């Protein structure tokens, strides 16, 4: 049985994106996009970071860190530490520009 691929419209930081995905994945994709939008708005509203690309990178790092930190797997400890260090470095660079 083949999955029906349909476009779904997502609004992230005031910009519309049309993404094709399986119909049964629409709801999850919309929830994920809403969380990304929330994270990006939170970062933008601090006033410390300008530019959608930089905001997107920081939001992606935050979400990846949150996802990996939620797992109690010892193998993820080093990964989480590296993500945190990377996020701090990026924030420092962006704040000092």
VMD Tcl script that draws the C-alpha trace (Angstrom):
set ca {
  {0.00 0.00 0.00}
  {1.53 3.32 -1.06}
  {1.29 6.40 1.10}
  {-0.58 9.40 -0.24}
  {1.82 12.34 -0.43}
  {0.10 15.69 0.06}
  {1.49 19.18 0.58}
  {1.04 20.83 3.97}
  {1.46 24.56 4.59}
  {3.60 25.59 7.53}
  {4.12 29.09 8.88}
  {7.49 29.62 10.54}
  {8.55 33.08 11.70}
  {5.97 34.70 9.45}
  {7.01 32.85 6.32}
  {4.95 30.12 4.64}
  {6.55 26.84 3.62}
  {4.84 24.07 1.65}
  {6.21 20.64 2.50}
  {5.16 17.39 0.85}
  {4.68 14.49 3.22}
  {2.43 11.51 3.80}
  {-1.09 12.44 4.86}
  {-0.76 10.55 8.16}
  {2.35 12.61 9.03}
  {0.70 16.04 8.56}
  {-0.35 16.45 12.18}
  {3.10 15.63 13.55}
  {4.81 17.89 11.02}
  {2.49 20.78 11.91}
  {3.17 20.31 15.65}
  {6.92 20.19 14.98}
  {6.77 23.35 12.87}
  {4.78 25.12 15.60}
  {7.44 24.21 18.16}
  {10.20 25.42 15.83}
  {8.27 28.67 15.27}
  {7.89 29.10 19.04}
  {11.62 28.55 19.60}
  {12.60 30.92 16.80}
  {10.29 33.67 18.07}
  {11.66 33.26 21.58}
  {15.24 33.66 20.29}
  {14.29 36.59 18.04}
  {12.46 38.36 20.85}
  {15.58 38.40 23.04}
  {16.98 40.95 20.60}
  {20.44 39.38 20.80}
  {20.28 37.54 17.47}
  {19.41 39.03 14.09}
  {18.74 37.19 10.87}
  {16.42 34.28 10.24}
  {19.26 31.92 9.37}
  {21.08 32.49 12.67}
  {17.84 32.25 14.60}
  {17.05 28.96 12.81}
  {20.46 27.50 13.66}
  {20.11 28.37 17.34}
  {16.56 27.05 17.45}
  {17.63 23.80 15.78}
  {20.47 23.40 18.28}
  {18.14 24.07 21.20}
  {15.58 21.57 19.94}
  {18.24 18.94 19.24}
  {19.68 19.46 22.70}
  {16.25 19.20 24.33}
  {15.53 16.02 22.40}
  {18.80 14.34 23.27}
  {18.78 15.54 26.88}
  {15.39 13.93 27.39}
  {16.91 10.51 26.92}
  {18.63 8.92 29.89}
  {21.00 6.98 27.71}
  {24.64 7.25 28.92}
  {25.82 7.22 25.30}
  {24.11 10.60 24.80}
  {26.03 12.35 27.58}
  {28.96 13.34 25.36}
  {26.61 14.29 22.53}
  {24.61 16.57 24.86}
  {27.78 18.19 26.20}
  {29.05 18.86 22.69}
  {25.71 20.36 21.64}
  {25.64 22.60 24.70}
  {29.22 23.76 24.08}
  {28.45 24.43 20.43}
  {25.30 26.39 21.29}
  {27.25 28.55 23.78}
  {30.00 29.22 21.24}
  {27.48 30.23 18.58}
  {25.64 32.52 21.01}
  {28.95 34.16 22.00}
  {29.95 34.77 18.40}
  {26.55 36.19 17.50}
  {26.43 38.45 20.57}
  {29.91 39.86 19.88}
  {29.26 40.83 16.25}
}
mol new
graphics top color blue
foreach p $ca { graphics top sphere $p radius 0.5 }
foreach p [lrange $ca 0 end-1] q [lrange $ca 1 end] { graphics top cylinder $p $q radius 0.2 }
display resetview
